[in-house]
Amino acid sequence: MAEPYYSALQHLAETNKLLTSRSQDLSCKHFFSGAAAYIDKHIFLSISPVGLALKLSDEDCTALFELGGTQLRYFPKAPVKKGYVVLTENIVEDEEDLNSWIMRSIAFIEAG
């Protein structure tokens, strides 16, 4: 079940200029229903049946919720993954906008 999400994440990591510039720090792993990208062994991005999600500061999460982002739940009755936001399709499809949020996520993880 995780394979298509792992493949999608690998594709993103190989084609996104921001992520390819960080390839020495970046690793991708699959999990029960999706895949996650790590910087320095800390997750910052996941792709699953619910969409592409980023780990962000509370302030950035709030900003994305105002833009239509949603809380990350891997299953309908699962607990909310605090600090993560599932991005809207508009953001995912706009490489410049997506990269801006990815950069914020990486900076948040690195400041950790």
Number of C-alpha atoms within 10 A of each C-alpha: 12 16 14 16 22 23 16 15 24 17 11 14 20 14 11 13 13 18 18 14 12 12 13 10 12 17 17 19 15 20 16 10 17 24 23 23 22 17 18 13 12 16 19 24 23 27 24 25 13 18 18 23 24 24 26 24 17 12 10 18 21 16 13 20 16 10 13 15 19 19 19 25 17 17 11 9 7 9 11 14 12 14 17 25 28 25 23 18 13 12 19 17 10 11 14 12 13 19 17 13 20 20 15 18 21 21 14 15 19 12 7 7
